[in-house]
């Protein structure tokens, strides 16, 4: 199982989560509650991936089903559609939040939400150009 890429990545995530949690609980970092949350989140993702890797090794039928699903065009199409929908929904929610914050006098939060939209759209434009040249 040590040659399994998913296994190695999940162990690295677990180790990173533990280190971040330890730094947070020791008070080494400035905002301990934020870092404790980040560390716990990374740890939870690593544990979930580790359980998935163990299940795939123990159950060859499950492993084959997961590998087939990863290469299936239908799942790729569904994944692309989900990302597209999430992108659109995020833009609308953040735009509304930006305007609401500005109208209520929270300029910093409104500016941050607006810059978040700009960053996302900029990333999309750059990645579109790069991928258009590649494919």
Sine and cosine of phi, psi and omega as CSV:
sin_phi,cos_phi,sin_psi,cos_psi,sin_omega,cos_omega
0.00,0.00,-0.36,0.93,-0.04,-1.00
-0.91,0.41,-0.36,0.93,0.05,-1.00
-0.99,0.13,-0.16,0.99,0.00,-1.00
-0.95,0.31,0.85,-0.53,-0.05,-1.00
-0.87,0.49,-0.67,0.74,0.01,-1.00
-0.88,0.47,-0.64,0.77,0.02,-1.00
-0.89,0.46,-0.73,0.68,-0.03,-1.00
-0.90,0.44,-0.70,0.72,0.00,-1.00
-0.90,0.44,-0.66,0.75,-0.01,-1.00
-0.92,0.39,-0.60,0.80,0.06,-1.00
-0.90,0.43,-0.65,0.76,0.04,-1.00
-0.90,0.44,-0.65,0.76,0.03,-1.00
-0.91,0.42,-0.67,0.74,0.02,-1.00
-0.88,0.47,-0.71,0.70,0.00,-1.00
-0.89,0.46,-0.69,0.73,0.01,-1.00
-0.89,0.45,-0.67,0.74,0.04,-1.00
-0.88,0.47,-0.67,0.74,0.01,-1.00
-0.91,0.42,-0.69,0.73,-0.01,-1.00
-0.89,0.46,-0.71,0.70,0.00,-1.00
-0.90,0.44,-0.67,0.75,0.05,-1.00
-0.89,0.46,-0.68,0.73,0.02,-1.00
-0.89,0.45,-0.66,0.75,0.05,-1.00
-0.89,0.45,-0.63,0.78,0.00,-1.00
-0.93,0.37,-0.72,0.69,-0.05,-1.00
-0.95,0.32,-0.42,0.91,0.06,-1.00
-0.99,0.16,-0.20,0.98,0.02,-1.00
0.99,0.16,0.31,0.95,-0.01,-1.00
-0.95,0.32,-0.60,0.80,-0.01,-1.00
-1.00,0.01,0.30,-0.95,-0.10,-0.99
-0.95,0.30,-0.80,0.60,-0.04,-1.00
-0.97,-0.25,1.00,-0.02,-0.15,-0.99
-0.91,0.42,-0.59,0.81,-0.05,-1.00
-0.93,0.38,-0.62,0.79,0.02,-1.00
-0.92,0.39,-0.73,0.68,-0.02,-1.00
-0.93,0.37,-0.55,0.83,0.07,-1.00
-0.90,0.43,-0.63,0.78,0.06,-1.00
-0.92,0.40,-0.68,0.74,0.02,-1.00
-0.90,0.44,-0.73,0.68,0.00,-1.00
-0.88,0.47,-0.68,0.74,0.01,-1.00
-0.91,0.41,-0.61,0.79,0.04,-1.00
-0.90,0.43,-0.71,0.70,0.03,-1.00
-0.90,0.44,-0.64,0.76,0.04,-1.00
-0.88,0.47,-0.70,0.72,0.00,-1.00
-0.90,0.44,-0.67,0.75,0.04,-1.00
-0.89,0.45,-0.68,0.73,0.02,-1.00
-0.88,0.48,-0.67,0.74,0.03,-1.00
-0.91,0.42,-0.66,0.75,0.02,-1.00
-0.89,0.45,-0.67,0.74,0.02,-1.00
-0.92,0.39,-0.60,0.80,0.03,-1.00
-0.90,0.43,-0.69,0.72,0.04,-1.00
-0.88,0.47,-0.62,0.78,0.04,-1.00
-0.91,0.42,-0.67,0.74,0.01,-1.00
-0.90,0.43,-0.66,0.75,0.02,-1.00
-0.91,0.42,-0.67,0.74,0.02,-1.00
-0.90,0.44,-0.63,0.78,0.01,-1.00
-0.92,0.40,-0.60,0.80,0.03,-1.00
-0.95,0.31,-0.58,0.82,-0.05,-1.00
-0.98,0.19,-0.44,0.90,-0.09,-1.00
-0.81,-0.58,0.99,-0.12,-0.04,-1.00
-0.88,0.48,-0.54,0.84,0.02,-1.00
-0.91,0.41,-0.67,0.74,0.04,-1.00
-0.90,0.44,-0.68,0.74,0.00,-1.00
-0.87,0.48,-0.70,0.71,0.00,-1.00
-0.90,0.44,-0.65,0.76,0.02,-1.00
-0.89,0.45,-0.67,0.74,0.01,-1.00
-0.93,0.38,-0.64,0.77,0.02,-1.00
-0.92,0.39,-0.63,0.78,0.05,-1.00
-0.91,0.41,-0.67,0.74,0.00,-1.00
-0.90,0.44,-0.58,0.82,-0.01,-1.00
-0.92,0.38,-0.48,0.88,-0.02,-1.00
-0.99,-0.14,-0.11,0.99,-0.09,-1.00
-0.95,0.30,0.73,-0.68,-0.01,-1.00
-0.91,0.42,-0.56,0.83,0.00,-1.00
-0.89,0.46,-0.71,0.70,0.02,-1.00
-0.92,0.40,-0.60,0.80,0.06,-1.00
-0.90,0.45,-0.67,0.75,0.03,-1.00
-0.90,0.44,-0.70,0.71,0.02,-1.00
-0.89,0.46,-0.67,0.74,0.02,-1.00
-0.88,0.47,-0.69,0.73,0.02,-1.00
-0.89,0.45,-0.68,0.73,0.02,-1.00
-0.90,0.44,-0.65,0.76,0.02,-1.00
-0.90,0.43,-0.67,0.74,0.04,-1.00
-0.90,0.44,-0.66,0.75,0.02,-1.00
-0.88,0.47,-0.70,0.72,0.01,-1.00
-0.91,0.41,-0.68,0.73,0.01,-1.00
-0.89,0.46,-0.65,0.76,0.04,-1.00
-0.86,0.51,-0.75,0.66,-0.01,-1.00
-0.90,0.43,-0.69,0.72,0.00,-1.00
-0.91,0.43,-0.68,0.73,0.03,-1.00
-0.87,0.50,-0.69,0.72,0.00,-1.00
-0.88,0.48,-0.70,0.72,-0.02,-1.00
-0.91,0.41,-0.74,0.67,-0.02,-1.00
-0.88,0.47,-0.70,0.72,-0.02,-1.00
-0.93,0.37,-0.59,0.81,0.05,-1.00
-0.90,0.43,-0.69,0.73,0.05,-1.00
-0.90,0.44,-0.69,0.73,0.03,-1.00
-0.89,0.46,-0.65,0.76,0.03,-1.00
-0.87,0.50,-0.76,0.65,-0.01,-1.00
-0.91,0.42,-0.65,0.76,0.00,-1.00
-0.90,0.45,-0.69,0.73,0.01,-1.00
-0.89,0.45,-0.68,0.73,0.01,-1.00
-0.90,0.45,-0.67,0.74,0.00,-1.00
-0.92,0.38,-0.52,0.85,-0.01,-1.00
-1.00,0.06,-0.05,1.00,0.07,-1.00
1.00,-0.08,0.13,0.99,0.04,-1.00
-1.00,-0.07,0.97,0.26,-0.11,-0.99
-0.89,0.46,-0.66,0.75,-0.04,-1.00
-0.90,0.44,-0.72,0.69,0.00,-1.00
-0.92,0.39,-0.63,0.78,0.04,-1.00
-0.91,0.42,-0.67,0.74,0.05,-1.00
-0.90,0.44,-0.66,0.75,0.03,-1.00
-0.88,0.47,-0.68,0.73,0.04,-1.00
-0.90,0.43,-0.66,0.75,0.03,-1.00
-0.90,0.43,-0.64,0.77,0.02,-1.00
-0.93,0.36,-0.51,0.86,0.07,-1.00
-0.89,0.46,-0.67,0.74,0.06,-1.00
-0.89,0.45,-0.72,0.69,-0.01,-1.00
-0.88,0.48,-0.68,0.74,0.01,-1.00
-0.89,0.46,-0.70,0.72,-0.01,-1.00
-0.90,0.44,-0.69,0.72,0.01,-1.00
-0.92,0.39,-0.62,0.78,0.05,-1.00
-0.89,0.46,-0.72,0.70,0.04,-1.00
-0.86,0.51,-0.67,0.74,0.03,-1.00
-0.87,0.49,-0.73,0.68,-0.05,-1.00
-0.89,0.45,-0.70,0.71,0.00,-1.00
-0.90,0.43,-0.74,0.67,-0.01,-1.00
-0.91,0.42,-0.57,0.82,0.06,-1.00
-0.88,0.47,-0.71,0.70,0.00,-1.00
-0.90,0.45,-0.70,0.72,-0.02,-1.00
-0.89,0.45,-0.73,0.69,-0.02,-1.00
-0.94,0.34,-0.52,0.85,0.04,-1.00
-0.91,0.41,-0.58,0.81,0.05,-1.00
-0.96,0.29,-0.57,0.82,-0.05,-1.00
-0.95,0.31,-0.65,0.76,-0.08,-1.00
-0.96,-0.29,0.00,0.00,0.00,0.00
